[in-house]
Amino acid sequence: MNFRGRSTIGLLLIGVLCACGANAPATISPEDAEATAKEAYIWGFPMVMNYKTLYNYVIDTSNPEYKGPFNEVSCEARLFTPDDKAVVTPNADTPYCMFWLDLRAEPQVLTVPEMEAERFYHFQLVDLYTHNFAYVGTLTTGNGAGSFLIAGPDWKGEAPDGITDVLSSETNFVFVVTRTQLFGPDDLARVEEIQEAYGLQPLSELLGSEAPPAPPTPDFPQWAEGAQFDERFFGTLDFMMTLLGEPAPGKEDLWQRLAVLGIGGGDFDFSALEPETQEAMKKGREAGFTDIETFIAEYSSDPLASGKLFGTRRFLEQSAAANYTSDDIDILRSVAAHMGLYGNSAAEAIYPTFLADADGAPLDASANRYTVTFADGQLPPVVSFWSLTMYDGASQLFVENAIDRYLVNSTMMDDLRLNDDGSLTLLIQKDAPGKGWDSNWLPAPDGPFYLVMRLYGPEPSALDGTWTPPPVEPAE
């Protein structure tokens, strides 16, 4: 099913475009403005959410989420808590390194140390579109030491000796998410040691040559939370298009139609549009968001959905055709960004998500207690490890609770209580269960919530649906 209502405005608008400046709104019918705004919202939503992270992590030095400047590794040997709010649906399994690369001047070289055979780690490389275009780590390049050259779309050089591989991005700005497995609180010092061994340097520094001239610093607009959900969205999209520089193949028509609205030149002014055009664009944005939520509702019961929504551009094209009879990947990208920005590609991890109980009712711990039971021998099949994490239904963040527990994972198995038949039951509720079952308690909020299971290094049975996660059952 294709959820996008594409509008073909035709060659007339191209002629109008040629007669106006990049930010000079031309005459356009409300119907065409609404259709273009809807298409732009579904296409651009992941990029606007990506900009939120870029701004908070790199640009706003006063932000509590600030990580550091471009091209500098930033790591924290700790786990996320409810106070971490920049990224929705974060994990609490793997201490993070998070940093942004600016590849406009030259490539960057990432170096990784030798890793213990049993420890999972990876570097997830995400372009401005939010495609996972490459990985470095346990499941792709192995746990040996290596050096990886990360290059933007304009780099045409040759890799020097000693480079393990060249990883090419179709955008000049790249977000890097590093996950290093933590085996428990006593393992934090070792994780910190590993993180300190991760290296990053410009190619010119590696070669001992003169660095190329630095390009001008973009005028990054201030981010305002909530802008992704109203007309301010279009201003952020306008800026992100300047970072892209040119449309990807197949998006030339959309860029031309957006230019008619003054979007794409870097100085978009929503207030300069005619009032009826403004209203039409607001309606288009609302319709685009409705399509995203409609998609989520229709496919919320699919336990393998996460494995179909994250990956390279090519993977998403194949997934859209095979799983949703669509020739467009934008709705997949937007759903992924809304439900779990920066989710992993399926070969690295999948995320069975629970939005409703076994009867189809939304999960709400103010009204019910719940259980999740794994039959004996039916724990999640993984190469590395698995977890089940709790999220507040409103904020999409971790749930504050008395025992500071946000997940249950496979490293906790020795502390979990099994049933007499060997099965494992996890208790999902807002109050402690007591009676010797607190070890199996995953605290829930006093209201709506959802659960995300993470399988790192999923076995084939998890990817093809031979194994499926147990349902969330209302407790008796």
Backbone torsions as a table, in degrees:
resi	resn	phi	psi	omega
1	MET	NA	135.4	177.3
2	ASN	-104.0	118.0	-173.6
3	PHE	-89.8	-2.4	-174.8
4	ARG	-99.4	131.9	175.2
5	GLY	-91.0	93.9	-176.1
6	ARG	-81.5	134.2	177.3
7	SER	-110.8	126.3	176.0
8	THR	-100.6	109.2	-174.6
9	ILE	-85.8	-30.6	171.4
10	GLY	97.3	-178.9	-173.0
11	LEU	-69.0	-21.7	-179.8
12	LEU	-57.6	-41.2	-178.0
13	LEU	-68.6	-30.2	177.8
14	ILE	-64.7	-39.1	176.4
15	GLY	-64.7	-40.0	176.9
16	VAL	-64.0	-40.8	179.6
17	LEU	-57.9	-42.8	-177.1
18	CYS	-65.7	-19.7	-176.7
19	ALA	-94.5	1.4	-176.4
20	CYS	-133.2	162.3	178.2
21	GLY	-76.8	171.3	-176.1
22	ALA	-63.5	-29.4	-177.8
23	ASN	-115.6	16.4	-179.7
24	ALA	-99.2	103.2	-176.5
25	PRO	-59.4	132.5	178.1
26	ALA	-99.3	171.9	176.8
27	THR	-70.4	128.5	-179.6
28	ILE	-148.8	141.5	-178.4
29	SER	-70.0	149.6	177.0
30	PRO	-56.9	-35.4	-179.0
31	GLU	-64.1	-43.7	-179.9
32	ASP	-71.0	-36.4	177.8
33	ALA	-64.0	-41.9	179.6
34	GLU	-64.8	-44.8	-179.4
35	ALA	-63.9	-42.2	179.4
36	THR	-66.3	-41.7	179.6
37	ALA	-63.4	-39.3	178.6
38	LYS	-63.5	-48.5	-180.0
39	GLU	-62.2	-41.5	-179.8
40	ALA	-64.9	-35.2	-178.7
41	TYR	-66.5	-45.3	-179.0
42	ILE	-67.2	-38.6	177.4
43	TRP	-70.1	-41.7	-170.4
44	GLY	-92.2	-14.2	-176.4
45	PHE	-54.7	-46.2	179.3
46	PRO	-61.3	-36.0	-179.4
47	MET	-70.1	-36.2	177.7
48	VAL	-68.0	-41.2	175.2
49	MET	-64.0	-35.3	176.2
50	ASN	-63.8	-38.8	179.0
51	TYR	-65.8	-36.1	176.3
52	LYS	-54.5	-46.5	179.3
53	THR	-65.2	-46.0	-179.5
54	LEU	-56.7	-47.4	-177.0
55	TYR	-64.8	-46.7	-177.6
56	ASN	-67.8	-34.2	-173.8
57	TYR	-87.8	-29.7	-170.8
58	VAL	-120.0	-38.0	-169.3
59	ILE	-93.0	-46.9	-175.4
60	ASP	-85.7	91.0	-176.3
61	THR	-66.7	-16.7	178.6
62	SER	-89.4	-6.0	-177.5
63	ASN	-73.8	135.4	177.7
64	PRO	-61.4	-17.8	178.5
65	GLU	-89.5	-1.6	-175.1
66	TYR	-57.5	133.6	-178.8
67	LYS	-106.6	-39.0	-176.9
68	GLY	150.3	177.4	-177.1
69	PRO	-73.0	170.9	174.3
70	PHE	-57.0	148.7	171.8
71	ASN	62.9	36.7	176.1
72	GLU	-140.5	122.2	-178.9
73	VAL	-65.6	132.8	178.5
74	SER	-127.6	116.0	-176.8
75	CYS	-125.9	154.8	175.2
76	GLU	-137.1	122.0	178.2
77	ALA	-85.8	64.4	178.5
78	ARG	-153.6	168.8	175.6
79	LEU	-102.7	151.3	-179.8
80	PHE	-67.8	154.3	-179.9
81	THR	-131.7	179.7	176.2
82	PRO	-61.3	-16.0	179.2
83	ASP	-77.0	-13.2	177.7
84	ASP	-87.9	112.4	-168.6
85	LYS	-121.4	-2.7	-173.5
86	ALA	-71.5	-34.3	-176.7
87	VAL	-119.5	126.3	178.8
88	VAL	-75.5	154.3	178.1
89	THR	52.0	51.2	178.1
90	PRO	-73.7	168.7	175.7
91	ASN	-104.6	162.8	176.7
92	ALA	-126.7	28.4	179.4
93	ASP	-98.3	-34.2	-167.1
94	THR	-133.4	115.5	172.6
95	PRO	-52.5	142.4	-171.5
96	TYR	-101.9	149.8	151.7
97	CYS	-113.9	135.0	178.4
98	MET	-138.0	126.6	180.0
99	PHE	-157.8	160.1	-179.0
100	TRP	-111.1	143.2	175.8
101	LEU	-108.8	138.5	170.3
102	ASP	-112.6	107.7	-173.5
103	LEU	-101.7	13.8	-175.4
104	ARG	-64.5	-39.8	-177.2
105	ALA	-80.6	-44.2	-176.7
106	GLU	-167.8	165.2	177.6
107	PRO	-68.0	162.6	172.4
108	GLN	-113.4	147.9	-179.7
109	VAL	-112.3	119.5	179.7
110	LEU	-97.8	130.1	176.1
111	THR	-118.5	140.6	-179.8
112	VAL	-127.6	146.8	-178.1
113	PRO	-86.5	171.7	170.1
114	GLU	-63.3	136.8	-176.2
115	MET	-117.9	149.4	173.9
116	GLU	-57.5	144.3	-175.0
117	ALA	-61.4	-31.7	-174.7
118	GLU	-88.3	-5.7	-174.7
119	ARG	-96.7	127.6	174.6
120	PHE	-82.7	137.8	171.4
121	TYR	-154.1	157.2	168.6
122	HIS	-162.7	158.6	168.7
123	PHE	-109.0	118.7	178.3
124	GLN	-98.9	122.1	-177.0
125	LEU	-105.8	122.0	-172.1
126	VAL	-122.5	127.6	178.8
127	ASP	-86.2	-178.1	-176.7
128	LEU	-64.1	-26.4	178.3
129	TYR	-75.7	-13.3	-173.1
130	THR	81.3	20.3	169.3
131	HIS	-72.9	136.7	169.1
132	ASN	-81.5	92.3	-170.9
133	PHE	-86.0	-15.3	179.2
134	ALA	-164.8	159.6	174.0
135	TYR	-134.6	148.3	166.5
136	VAL	-124.7	126.3	178.7
137	GLY	158.9	-168.3	-171.1
138	THR	-51.5	-47.9	-170.9
139	LEU	-88.1	-9.6	-178.1
140	THR	-116.0	-53.1	-177.2
141	THR	-108.4	-6.0	178.3
142	GLY	90.6	-178.8	-176.5
143	ASN	-100.1	13.2	175.2
144	GLY	-83.2	164.9	177.3
145	ALA	-69.2	153.9	179.2
146	GLY	-169.1	165.9	176.9
147	SER	-128.3	129.6	-173.0
148	PHE	-127.3	125.8	179.8
149	LEU	-90.8	121.4	-179.1
150	ILE	-106.4	118.4	-172.1
151	ALA	-123.5	147.7	174.7
152	GLY	-82.7	179.7	-173.0
153	PRO	-68.9	-19.7	-175.5
154	ASP	-95.4	-5.7	-176.7
155	TRP	-78.1	128.4	-176.9
156	LYS	-122.7	15.5	-175.7
157	GLY	-79.4	-174.3	177.5
158	GLU	-112.0	142.7	179.7
159	ALA	-71.9	135.0	177.8
160	PRO	-73.4	169.5	176.0
161	ASP	-59.7	145.5	177.6
162	GLY	94.1	-6.7	178.2
163	ILE	-84.2	123.4	-179.5
164	THR	-68.0	-41.5	-178.6
165	ASP	-162.9	158.1	174.2
166	VAL	-108.0	127.5	-178.9
167	LEU	-113.6	113.6	-172.8
168	SER	-103.3	130.3	177.9
169	SER	-104.1	146.9	175.9
170	GLU	-86.5	1.1	172.9
171	THR	-130.4	155.1	-176.3
172	ASN	-81.8	-13.5	176.4
173	PHE	-111.4	132.3	-173.5
174	VAL	-134.5	134.0	174.1
175	PHE	-99.1	135.4	-178.9
176	VAL	-119.0	124.9	176.4
177	VAL	-114.9	121.9	-178.9
178	THR	-113.0	128.8	178.3
179	ARG	-119.9	126.9	179.3
180	THR	-123.6	120.1	-173.1
181	GLN	-62.3	136.6	176.0
182	LEU	-109.5	127.8	-178.3
183	PHE	-88.7	-6.8	179.9
184	GLY	154.6	171.8	-178.0
185	PRO	-54.3	-33.7	-178.6
186	ASP	-73.6	-7.1	-176.2
187	ASP	-97.1	-2.0	-175.1
188	LEU	-61.4	-38.3	-179.1
189	ALA	-63.1	-39.0	178.7
190	ARG	-68.3	-40.4	177.7
191	VAL	-61.9	-41.9	178.2
192	GLU	-61.9	-39.3	177.7
193	GLU	-62.1	-42.5	178.5
194	ILE	-63.8	-46.2	-178.8
195	GLN	-59.7	-38.3	-179.6
196	GLU	-68.2	-19.0	179.6
197	ALA	-87.2	-10.6	175.0
198	TYR	-69.6	131.8	-176.4
199	GLY	-123.1	153.4	177.7
200	LEU	-149.0	132.0	177.8
201	GLN	-152.2	152.7	176.0
202	PRO	-64.5	152.3	178.9
203	LEU	-59.1	-39.5	-178.9
204	SER	-61.8	-36.1	178.4
205	GLU	-66.9	-40.9	177.9
206	LEU	-61.4	-39.5	-177.6
207	LEU	-82.5	-13.0	-175.9
208	GLY	70.5	29.6	-179.1
209	SER	-109.3	171.3	179.2
210	GLU	-69.6	135.9	179.9
211	ALA	-71.9	142.2	176.2
212	PRO	-68.3	159.8	179.7
213	PRO	-58.6	139.9	177.9
214	ALA	-75.4	132.7	177.0
215	PRO	-70.2	161.2	178.6
216	PRO	-59.2	144.0	177.3
217	THR	-75.1	126.2	177.6
218	PRO	-60.4	153.6	176.7
219	ASP	-86.9	84.8	-174.3
220	PHE	-68.3	121.2	179.7
221	PRO	-72.4	149.8	179.0
222	GLN	-64.4	135.3	176.8
223	TRP	-87.8	137.1	174.9
224	ALA	-123.1	120.2	-178.6
225	GLU	-58.5	135.4	-175.5
226	GLY	100.3	-12.6	-178.6
227	ALA	-64.5	-22.3	179.6
228	GLN	-71.9	-10.8	-174.6
229	PHE	-116.1	10.1	176.7
230	ASP	-142.9	-166.6	-173.7
231	GLU	-65.6	-16.7	176.4
232	ARG	-64.3	-19.2	176.1
233	PHE	-50.4	-42.3	-173.4
234	PHE	-68.1	-31.5	175.9
235	GLY	-66.7	-41.2	177.8
236	THR	-67.4	-40.3	177.2
237	LEU	-60.9	-41.4	177.7
238	ASP	-54.8	-46.1	179.5
239	PHE	-66.9	-44.0	-178.7
240	MET	-61.1	-33.1	177.4
241	MET	-65.1	-31.5	176.7
242	THR	-68.5	-30.6	176.8
243	LEU	-72.9	-32.5	176.8
244	LEU	-69.6	-40.6	177.5
245	GLY	88.2	-43.6	-179.4
246	GLU	-152.9	157.6	-178.0
247	PRO	-72.2	148.8	170.8
248	ALA	-71.2	155.8	178.0
249	PRO	-51.6	131.0	-179.5
250	GLY	95.9	-10.4	-178.8
251	LYS	-107.9	8.2	-178.3
252	GLU	-60.8	-40.7	-178.4
253	ASP	-65.3	-42.4	179.1
254	LEU	-63.1	-43.7	178.4
255	TRP	-60.1	-40.0	178.7
256	GLN	-64.3	-42.0	-179.2
257	ARG	-70.6	-35.6	175.5
258	LEU	-66.5	-35.6	178.0
259	ALA	-62.8	-33.0	176.2
260	VAL	-61.3	-30.8	177.5
261	LEU	-87.7	0.5	179.5
262	GLY	88.7	11.4	-176.5
263	ILE	-100.8	130.7	175.7
264	GLY	124.3	-13.3	-177.9
265	GLY	-96.1	-8.0	177.6
266	GLY	95.8	-1.3	179.5
267	ASP	-136.6	42.2	-179.4
268	PHE	-64.5	138.9	179.5
269	ASP	-130.5	101.5	-177.4
270	PHE	-60.6	-36.8	-176.6
271	SER	-68.3	-16.5	-179.8
272	ALA	-79.5	-12.2	179.5
273	LEU	-75.7	155.8	174.2
274	GLU	-61.5	145.3	-178.1
275	PRO	-53.1	-40.0	-178.8
276	GLU	-69.7	-30.1	176.0
277	THR	-70.4	-40.3	176.8
278	GLN	-58.9	-46.5	-179.0
279	GLU	-64.2	-38.7	179.5
280	ALA	-64.1	-39.9	179.9
281	MET	-69.1	-35.8	175.0
282	LYS	-61.9	-42.6	178.4
283	LYS	-64.6	-39.7	178.5
284	GLY	-63.5	-41.3	177.7
285	ARG	-63.4	-43.8	178.5
286	GLU	-61.6	-40.2	179.3
287	ALA	-66.6	-37.3	177.5
288	GLY	-63.7	-43.7	179.1
289	PHE	-66.2	-36.2	176.2
290	THR	-61.3	-40.6	177.4
291	ASP	-61.7	-39.3	178.7
292	ILE	-63.1	-46.3	-179.0
293	GLU	-69.1	-33.1	176.9
294	THR	-64.0	-43.2	177.4
295	PHE	-60.1	-46.5	-179.5
296	ILE	-59.6	-45.0	-178.8
297	ALA	-64.4	-39.2	-176.3
298	GLU	-69.3	-34.2	-174.5
299	TYR	-111.4	15.0	-176.2
300	SER	-65.7	-22.4	-178.5
301	SER	-88.7	-0.4	-179.1
302	ASP	-82.2	109.6	-177.1
303	PRO	-69.4	-14.7	-179.0
304	LEU	-103.5	12.3	-174.0
305	ALA	-59.9	-40.8	-175.5
306	SER	-61.3	-31.8	179.6
307	GLY	-71.9	-6.6	-179.0
308	LYS	-106.7	-5.1	-170.3
309	LEU	-112.9	-12.2	-176.4
310	PHE	-123.5	137.6	176.4
311	GLY	159.1	-164.1	177.1
312	THR	-71.8	168.5	175.8
313	ARG	-58.7	-45.4	-178.8
314	ARG	-62.1	-42.9	179.1
315	PHE	-60.2	-44.8	-178.5
316	LEU	-65.0	-35.1	175.5
317	GLU	-62.2	-43.6	178.6
318	GLN	-66.9	-40.2	-179.0
319	SER	-67.2	-41.5	180.0
320	ALA	-59.9	-42.5	-179.1
321	ALA	-71.2	-44.2	-173.5
322	ALA	-76.9	-35.2	-172.1
323	ASN	-104.1	-22.8	-174.1
324	TYR	-132.5	13.7	179.8
325	THR	43.2	46.7	-178.3
326	SER	-127.0	152.7	175.7
327	ASP	-104.7	14.1	-174.9
328	ASP	-130.2	133.9	-176.4
329	ILE	-95.2	-5.7	-169.4
330	ASP	-66.4	-38.3	179.2
331	ILE	-65.8	-34.3	177.0
332	LEU	-64.7	-45.3	179.8
333	ARG	-61.0	-41.6	-177.8
334	SER	-69.9	-42.1	176.9
335	VAL	-61.2	-43.2	179.2
336	ALA	-62.1	-42.9	-179.2
337	ALA	-67.2	-34.9	-178.7
338	HIS	-75.2	-38.6	-174.9
339	MET	-90.1	-29.3	-176.6
340	GLY	-168.4	70.9	-177.8
341	LEU	-51.5	134.3	179.5
342	TYR	70.0	29.9	172.2
343	GLY	-64.3	157.0	-176.6
344	ASN	-83.3	156.9	170.4
345	SER	-67.2	154.6	-170.1
346	ALA	-60.0	-36.4	-178.7
347	ALA	-64.8	-26.1	178.8
348	GLU	-87.9	-44.4	-178.9
349	ALA	-165.2	147.5	171.3
350	ILE	-122.1	160.4	-169.4
351	TYR	-133.2	71.8	172.4
352	PRO	-54.4	126.8	-172.8
353	THR	-118.4	136.6	-178.0
354	PHE	-112.3	109.2	177.1
355	LEU	-105.6	-14.0	-177.3
356	ALA	-144.2	162.0	178.4
357	ASP	-84.3	-176.5	-176.0
358	ALA	-62.2	-21.8	179.2
359	ASP	-92.6	0.6	179.4
360	GLY	89.3	4.0	-179.5
361	ALA	-85.6	141.8	177.7
362	PRO	-57.9	145.3	-179.2
363	LEU	-75.1	127.3	-177.1
364	ASP	-150.3	106.7	-176.1
365	ALA	-78.6	-6.6	174.1
366	SER	-74.6	-19.3	-176.7
367	ALA	-114.5	-21.0	-173.3
368	ASN	-143.0	159.6	164.9
369	ARG	-107.6	153.2	-175.0
370	TYR	-136.4	161.9	173.4
371	THR	-134.6	152.4	169.8
372	VAL	-128.2	120.3	-174.9
373	THR	-119.8	124.1	174.2
374	PHE	-97.1	121.2	177.3
375	ALA	-63.3	157.9	178.9
376	ASP	-56.6	127.1	-179.3
377	GLY	81.5	5.9	-176.4
378	GLN	-119.1	27.2	172.0
379	LEU	-65.4	158.6	-176.5
380	PRO	-54.2	128.7	-177.8
381	PRO	-82.3	110.4	-174.4
382	VAL	-137.7	153.7	170.9
383	VAL	-77.8	-36.8	-175.0
384	SER	-107.1	-83.7	-179.8
385	PHE	-158.1	170.4	-179.9
386	TRP	-133.8	162.0	175.7
387	SER	-152.2	162.8	172.4
388	LEU	-130.0	120.1	-171.4
389	THR	-119.1	142.9	-178.9
390	MET	-96.7	138.2	175.8
391	TYR	-134.8	142.1	174.5
392	ASP	-66.8	135.4	-176.2
393	GLY	-68.4	-24.7	-178.8
394	ALA	-88.7	-51.5	-174.6
395	SER	-85.3	-20.3	-174.5
396	GLN	63.9	25.1	-179.8
397	LEU	-117.8	178.2	179.2
398	PHE	-64.6	157.7	-177.1
399	VAL	-100.6	120.7	175.8
400	GLU	-63.3	137.5	-179.4
401	ASN	-155.2	165.7	-171.1
402	ALA	-66.6	-25.1	-176.8
403	ILE	-108.2	9.3	178.4
404	ASP	50.4	42.6	177.5
405	ARG	-111.8	123.7	-178.0
406	TYR	-113.9	-7.8	-178.7
407	LEU	-157.6	167.4	166.4
408	VAL	-124.2	133.4	179.6
409	ASN	-138.1	175.7	-172.4
410	SER	-67.2	-22.1	177.8
411	THR	-72.5	-10.7	-179.9
412	MET	-96.4	4.0	-171.5
413	MET	-56.2	-36.8	-178.3
414	ASP	-65.1	-20.5	-178.3
415	ASP	-98.2	-7.5	-177.3
416	LEU	-88.6	148.6	-178.7
417	ARG	-93.3	126.0	178.4
418	LEU	-93.2	154.4	174.1
419	ASN	-76.3	167.6	-177.2
420	ASP	-60.2	-28.5	-178.5
421	ASP	-90.8	8.4	178.3
422	GLY	89.3	-4.6	178.6
423	SER	-77.6	163.5	-180.0
424	LEU	-119.2	122.7	177.3
425	THR	-113.3	123.5	174.2
426	LEU	-98.7	138.4	-175.8
427	LEU	-103.1	120.1	-176.0
428	ILE	-111.5	104.4	-176.9
429	GLN	-164.1	166.0	-175.8
430	LYS	-83.5	-23.6	-179.0
431	ASP	-109.8	148.0	179.3
432	ALA	-60.3	135.4	-176.9
433	PRO	-75.7	-29.1	-177.7
434	GLY	65.5	-163.5	177.4
435	LYS	54.2	35.2	176.9
436	GLY	79.8	10.0	-176.6
437	TRP	-110.2	6.5	-178.1
438	ASP	-62.5	-25.9	179.5
439	SER	-64.3	-26.1	-177.9
440	ASN	-99.0	11.1	-174.7
441	TRP	-89.6	128.9	170.9
442	LEU	-112.2	104.4	-173.1
443	PRO	-62.5	136.3	-179.8
444	ALA	-113.7	159.5	176.3
445	PRO	-76.6	168.1	176.9
446	ASP	-85.3	64.2	-176.4
447	GLY	165.4	-157.8	-178.2
448	PRO	-65.2	148.9	177.2
449	PHE	-154.5	170.8	168.6
450	TYR	-143.1	161.7	-177.6
451	LEU	-121.2	142.9	175.1
452	VAL	-125.9	123.9	172.9
453	MET	-93.6	137.3	177.8
454	ARG	-118.3	127.0	175.9
455	LEU	-115.3	106.3	-179.7
456	TYR	-88.9	119.6	-173.1
457	GLY	70.0	57.1	-177.2
458	PRO	-63.4	137.6	175.2
459	GLU	-70.6	160.8	179.6
460	PRO	-52.9	-34.9	-178.4
461	SER	-63.9	-29.0	177.4
462	ALA	-79.6	-30.0	-178.6
463	LEU	-79.4	-31.9	-177.0
464	ASP	-98.2	0.5	176.0
465	GLY	88.7	3.3	175.8
466	THR	-61.4	-41.8	170.7
467	TRP	-102.2	133.5	175.7
468	THR	-128.8	149.0	-178.6
469	PRO	-68.8	149.1	176.9
470	PRO	-68.7	155.7	-179.6
471	PRO	-77.2	164.9	171.4
472	VAL	-88.0	116.0	-174.9
473	GLU	-103.7	134.8	171.0
474	PRO	-61.2	133.2	-178.6
475	ALA	-73.6	145.9	178.7
476	GLU	-79.2	NA	NA
